[in-house]
Amino acid sequence: MDNTKEKSNKKLFIISLISILVVAALVIGGIVVYNSFFAEKPTSSDGVVGKVTDGWETGIKEESSKQKKGVQIPGYSTAEMNSGDKSLHLSIGNPKDNECGFYATLKLDDGTVLYKSELLKPGYGLTEVPLSKTLAKGTYTAMVVYQCVTLDEKETPLNAAESEFKLIVK
């Protein structure tokens, strides 16, 4: 009788252990899926590099910006950096005359996201962009995607614009 009870206890222990492992695997899998698809957060701007500031200058002459109607989008032709750099000197921001907010995403043409901004209100921007990864030497096609949103609590999406440029890594 003791032998039968011992076998029954072993079976119960093995079933319990397998159940715990399955539940643990499901929880870990759920966390990985959530972090991969749903928990994409903007790059922090708390450090010196990548600090979003008020009074960001677009370089657009005041006279020419008054004549234009609609949303102003910064444009770029080329940017250069050294291989291994963790930041890029590029002026990303929202011109002060705009009446909407921007979320800016710096990415390569293959879809690699190098930076995502917090909400950029009119007049806010940065000139040293912290990168999510370093790049090897070469010439890349890159772009800043500006997603325009309303400035109310809802941040309703408006139009988007892309500003493509050549990124040279030395």
Summary of the structure (lengths in Angstrom):
residues: 170
radius of gyration: 24.8
end to end distance: 77.9
largest distance: 97.2
contacts: 442
relative contact order: 0.18
helix: 25%
strand: 34%
